[in-house]
Structures are given as C-alpha cells and as structure tokens.
Amino acid sequence: MIPLVRVSEVLREAVRENCPAIIMVHNHPSGDPTPSKEDIKVTEEIIEGGRLLGIDVLDHLIIGEGRYVSLKERGFGFKQP
C-alpha cells in the first residue's frame, strides 16, 4: 500500500525555512474530524522524522464541519512524557 502522505513532503518546507517546530493541519471532507488509524500512524511517522531532523511537531489538528480534534490533546500519536 502506498502511503497518502510522505514524511519528506510534510517536513520539506520546515527544513528549507529552518523551522524549529510545526503544527500539522488537515481536513476531513466528510465533516467528521475523528482521527483514523492512518491519521495516527502518519502522525507518529512525522513526529519521528521531525525528531531526527530537530523539528518538533507541536500538534496535529483535524478539521471537520465547525469542529476540530487535536491529536496531541487526545494523546494519539504523541508519546506522553
């Protein structure tokens, strides 16, 4: 299965701009911002890639019809200290 999101594509501009941190945001056209298993998996992969590059992922927000979900707030993909 080919991933829908490549870690390198997400982090490319942050590397170019020498960003110390990013916040990821995407929408669910269905309107339901509930994170999928794939959302959680790609979040974990991007956090790990960012760690290797010295870029902190502060949060991953999913937007739906007038609602949002913070994966960090819910503990999805982010390791607890």
HELIX and SHEET records of a PDB file:
HELIX    1   1 VAL A    7  ARG A   16  1                                  10    
HELIX    2   2 LYS A   37  LEU A   53  1                                  17    
HELIX    3   3 LEU A   71  ARG A   74  1                                   4    
SHEET    1   A 3 ALA A  21  ASN A  27  0                                        
SHEET    2   A 3 ASP A  56  GLY A  64  1                                        
SHEET    3   A 3 ARG A  67  SER A  70 -1                                        
END                                                                             
